[in-house]
Amino acid sequence: MKKGLLAALIISVFIFSARGQKHNQVRDNSTQLKRFIELVHFNPPRFDDAFSSSLFDMFFILLDPYGFYFTSADRLRLEKYRYLLDDELSGNSWQFLDSVKVLFQARLNEMKNTIPVILGKPLDFTQHDTLKIFLFNTKRQPEKSESHQEMLYKWLKYKVIQQLTAETRDTLSGSSIPESEVRDRVLKNEIRRINRVLESAGGPGNVLAGVFFNAITACTDPHTEYMAPDIREQFISSLSSEGLSFGLTINVNDQGEIVIDHLTPGGPAWNSNELHKGDVIIRLQEAKKEAIDAGSAGLYAVLSMLESAGTVPMKITVRKPGGSMTTVTLTRARIIQDENIVKCFVFSGIKKIGYISLPGFYTEFDNENQLGCANDVAKACLKLKKENIEGLILDIRNNGGGSIKEAIDLAGIFIDFGPVALIRDKSGTIYSLKDLNRGTVYNGPLLVLVNGQSASASELFAAALQDYNRAVIAGSRTFGKATGQVILPLDTLLSSLNNQKPEKNNEDYIKITVQKIYRITGHSIQQQGVVPDILMPDFQAGHFYYESDLPYALAHDTVVKKTYFTALNEIPSSVLAGRSAERLKNNTLMLNIEHLHDIFSGYFKDGFVQIPLDPDGFLEFTVLAHQLQTASQDSVKNHDNTVTVHYTSMDANVIMMDSAQKDYHADRLKRLENNLYLQEAFFIMVDYINLITQ
């Protein structure tokens, strides 16, 4: 259920914890979290007054990012705690969250009365207001000139205009839904959201506890996180080629209704034989919970509900094209996540080039043999070699990383033997991570595509191949995350470290940074990323953040350790880069996309995106977001393609047996053929092969 660029900018107002927590448990968990960080984190902060001040600011950034809960007077009343939170984490008193809870509950009840008044009459869309939305957490909330009531009004305008225009972003023709109906939808959804906090197990205190835990870890480093069991399950699922899913995707039709857009063969929805593409989702109900009206909740709320259902059965009520109603009870099951696994294709033109897409460094955590993405890439290489390819493109753009072990194993597919990366732990000890297997699976010409969202394990892999001169690295500077995390149960490890009996009633986990990663040269990728040999425009640059933008990110440094590796002959990068730049300079399609990028970048500044709150302005923003997202994919359509794309013979034979997926696969091939980036990568590879075979 992938969301587009605009949807990715939508930030939830409330942070929910998985279950209710008692007052003493919140205090104990907080002090336990602090002790755990001190014992285990690679570079733990000092829990002093400076940390307390940072924690105070981060707490309100996470809880009230737009400033419409708390008044200036509220913040002034709470300011007395700014330098006392470190004392509370050490066990001295416990008053801050109790004081916040009183104000938070009062403000939520006020909002329940205020929101119906605001949405009970037409909103003023003649004013050219904007709403600033965080792209990432900063160290301190920006000063606001508006009152909390004015910020609430802006938020509600945003939610209304989002549904009026954004839900029909595929047609980009505005909304035919009456504004009064949309206001009523937003009203119901916002009141329901508030009631979920007020009436949840533990009430507002439960939400505040979750925010407080996350604020503590956010002030430690950007990748340390406090995880309730269900959040841990979602994270593990994201690093696997399989995950829990209902096996359906949703969209919005021309009437503004939420419809089933696609069913995954073999998934729970498919196997029910009762749900089909085009069915309108009317109602959702988790076991023992109140039913949710899908139309009132809106697309994003329904997406969130479907994605966070865990293993709880859910009743899904749909309306069939003929008007009949059907209710199906489904439970999420583990199914192959097609978008997250290795795929390979053959690009045919001047030469025959293999192409492998690797969206993530996944592994099988429950399998003691842990056969993950490296094994799948090796299989893909063998398939492509049977096609007599002359070169290979490996695409790790937008690959946010995952298993470091898989990254090491993947490098071993392309290099003969030797160190791949260096690791430094909390004690300062430096280890070499090595490919221990002699030989390669593929030793021909190789190009690796990266961009600003290639992170962590992706960067380790790209840096190793760059240091060995094993591959041409093309694209844009990578994210710059060179730290490693582990997920540990919060109580058991802490107890064993302290030689204490296990502390009770804590089922939570912590994803905590325990190491830094370095290139085999000793240089760090941290905050700097991998700079490609051939730079290509990144049309998402400026619309997202890098590691260097994040508060409390660990610093860039270098280490000294003798490592021995044999680099291959130097790659003629400058020649390849010059030829690529010349092609792109004269490419009118590329110039048009650059023009779109420059316009859209005007909405982004200092870590915020500024969303227009008038219909014309918001629709223009939505159109630009949509055009920029699809431009490089669709830009070569309607032109004479010099490259055709097809499956390997082995994959084609399997696909031919699945007639239900025929259109899906044809569309996938067409999108690859129409992708401007991939066409340019193809020509870079052709140039590379010609240069090294002269």
Buried (B, 14 or more C-beta within 10 A) or exposed (E): BEEBBBBBBBEEBBBBBBBEBEBEBBBBBBBBBBBBBEBBBBEBBEBEBEBBBBBBBBBBBBBBBBBBBBBEEBBEBBEEBBBBBBBBBEEEEBEBBEBBBEBBBEBBEBBBEBBEEBBEEEBEBEEEBBBBBBBEBBEEBEEBEBEBBBBBBBBBBBBBBBBBBBBBBEEEEBBEBEBEBBBBBBBBBBBBBBEBBBEBEBBBBBBBBBBBBBBBBBBBBBBBBBBBBBBBBBBBBBBBBBBBBBBBBBBBBEEBBBBBBBBBBEBBBBBBEBBBEEBBBBBBBBEEEEEBBBBBBBBBBBBBBBBBBBEEEBBBBBBBEEEEEBEBEBBBBBBBBBEBBBBBBBBBBBBBBBBBBBBBBBBBEEEEEBEBBBBBBBBBBBBBBEBEBBBBBBBBBBBBBBBBBBBBBBBBBBBBBBBBBBBBEBEEEBEBBBBEEEEBBBEBBBBBBBBBBBBBBBBBBBBBBBBBBBBBBBBBBBBBBBBBBEBBBBBEBBBEEEEEEEBEEBEBBBBBBBBBBBBBBBBBBBBBBBBBBBBBBBBBBBBBBBBEBBBBBBEBBEBEBEBEBEEEEEBBBEEBBEBBEEBBEEBEBBEEBBEBBEEBBEBBEEBBBBBBBBBEBBBBBBBBBBBBBBBBBBBBEEEEBEBEBBBBEBBEEEBEEEEEEEEEBEEBBBBBBBBBBBBBBBBBBBBBBEBEEE
